[in-house]
Amino acid sequence: MDQPVTSRDAARDELRLLLRKVVSRDAAALKAVYERTSAKLYGICLGLLRDEGEAQDVLQEVYVTVWNKAPSYDPARASPITWLATLARNRAIDQLRRRRAPAASLDAAFEVADERASSLDVLEQAEDSIRLHRCLDALEEKARTVIRAAFFEGATYPELAERDGIPLPTVKSWVRRGLQRLRKCLEQ
């Protein structure tokens, strides 16, 4: 039985198509990739660097890298947003390393911890993400919609109530009950 196409799947497919267009040097496609992903990637850069100016500079470097390295993106290895987030994270870490004084010797490099997630951690995160989305998809549509808007889009309860024309206590109840069902599903 085919699984229904979710908005997340559609967004992922759209990003894949845009990255293919970037490979052929389509500036409008790069602009569209930027518009769809820059907030998330900026958040990654800012979270690591804790400096707005540096985060903006690194974000610019990320999109220059996307322009130049789009042919290296392999959809079989990672989703587009994962690939982009990895580029942003790596560029931000490179910037952090440039801040530090140069190492006294090559031997000191052996004491530096590898900050990347282990392969096992990456697999567990992917499995957790799949399980979370399956559980979300199992919720009633109204609960699923408000939970996604609140937790993935950052909408506040009052914004959701106003946007959808629903009383605030109703929105809060949908979220509370939806989260309870979600917790039960995730615990199984």
Residue, then its C-alpha position, 0 to 999 in steps of 0.5 A: m500500500d502506497q503511503p500518502v505524500t506529505s507536505r514534507d515529502a513534497a518540500r523535499d522533492e521540490l528542494r531536490l529539483l531546485l538543487r538539480k537546477v542549481v547544477s545547471r547554474d540556474a540562479a533563480a533556483l539558487k534563490a529559491v533554495y535560499e528562500r526555503t532554507s536560509a532561516k534553518l541554516y542561519g539558525i545552525c550557524l548562529g547556534l554554533l558561532r553565537d555571533e550574528g555577523e559571523a553567522q551571516d558570513v558563514l551562511q553566505e559561504v554556504y550558499v556559494t558552496v551550494w552554487n559550486k558543489a551542487p553536482s556533489y549532492d547525492p539524493a541517495r545519501a541524504s535529503p536536501i535539507t540534511w546535506l545543506a545543514t551539514l554544509a552549514r554546520n561544517r562551515a560554522i565549525d571551520q569558522l570556530r577553528r579559525r578563531r582559535a590559535p594555531a595548534a602548537s604541534l600536529d600531535a595536539a590534533f590527536e587530543v581534539a574530539d570529533e564533534r560529528a555525530s557517530s554513524l550510530d547516532v545518525l541512524e538513530q536520529a533518522e529512525d526517531s524522525i521516521r517514527l515521529h512523523r509516522c506517529l504525527d501522521a496517525l493523529e487527527e488532522k486538527a491535532r496534527t496541523v496545530i502541533r506541526a505549526a507550533f513545534f516545527e514552524g514556531a507558531t504560538y498558540p494565539e497565532l494559531a487560534e487567530r489564523d484558524g479562527i479557533p478559540l485559544p482554549t480549543v487550540k491548547s486542548w488539541v495540542r495537549r491531547g495530540l501530544q498525549r497521543l503522540r507520546k503514547c505512540l512514540e513509547q510503543 
